[in-house]
């Protein structure tokens, strides 16, 4: 399993548009991808699950990636977070 931590810098947090783009990016991989905020987890391939976390600016999240393409998926998603959030 690969994981990385990220602190959201977008002033609007993880709102609908970037959540939708994140879901699209996550669906390109076979690995299971979860976003963890505090004690809550969400499937990164489901936009409503991500929105339910209520991720705001300054929130630290952990992204866990597990599966056959976890190395590539983790690297790609970490780049996505740095460029978009």
N, C-alpha and C positions, 0 to 999 in steps of 0.2 A: 504494500500500500504506500502511496505517495501522498503527502499533504503539504500544504503551505498556509501561512497566516497572511492576512491582508487587512489593512485598515482602510475603510472606505473614505475617499477624499472628495467625491462628488457632493456638492452642497445639498443636492436633493436626495442623496442616498441611493438605494437600489429601487428605483421607481420602474414603472411599467415598460418603458422603451428599452433601457439597458437590460432589464430582466428578460424580455423577449429575445434580445440578441444573445444573451448568455445561454438561454435554453437552446437556441438554434446552434450555437457553437458546441454545447455539451452533447447534443444529439448526434454529432458527427463521430462520436467515439462509442465503442462497445463497453467501456468500463462503467462501473457504477460511480456516480459523482454526487457527493453530498456537500451541502453548505451548512456549517454549524455556527449558530450564534447563541452564546450562553449555553443553555441546556437543550435548545431546540435544534432539530435537524430538518433539512428539506432536500428533496430530490432536485438536483440542478436541471433536470430535464422536464420539470413541470413548473410553469410560470406562476400559478396560483400558490403553490407551496413556497416558492421563493418570496413572493409578495407577503405571505402570511408571517414571515420572520420579522418584518418591520425594520429592515436594516437602514439606519440613518447615517449621515455624515459623522465620521469619527468612530464608528463601530468597528471593532476588530472581529473578523470572522475567520474560520478555518475551513479550508476546502480539502476534502478527502477524495482521493481517486483510487479505485481498486479494480483491477481487471487486466486483460491481456495487453491493452495499449495504454496502460497507466502512465508510463514515462512520457510519452508524447502528449497525452491528454493534460497532464499536470503542467507541463512546460507551456503548452498552448494557452491553457486557461489562466495561468499566472500572468502571461503576457497580456491576455485580454483584460484582466482586472487592472493591471497597471496602466493600460492605454485608455480604458473606458470608465473606470470608477475611482 
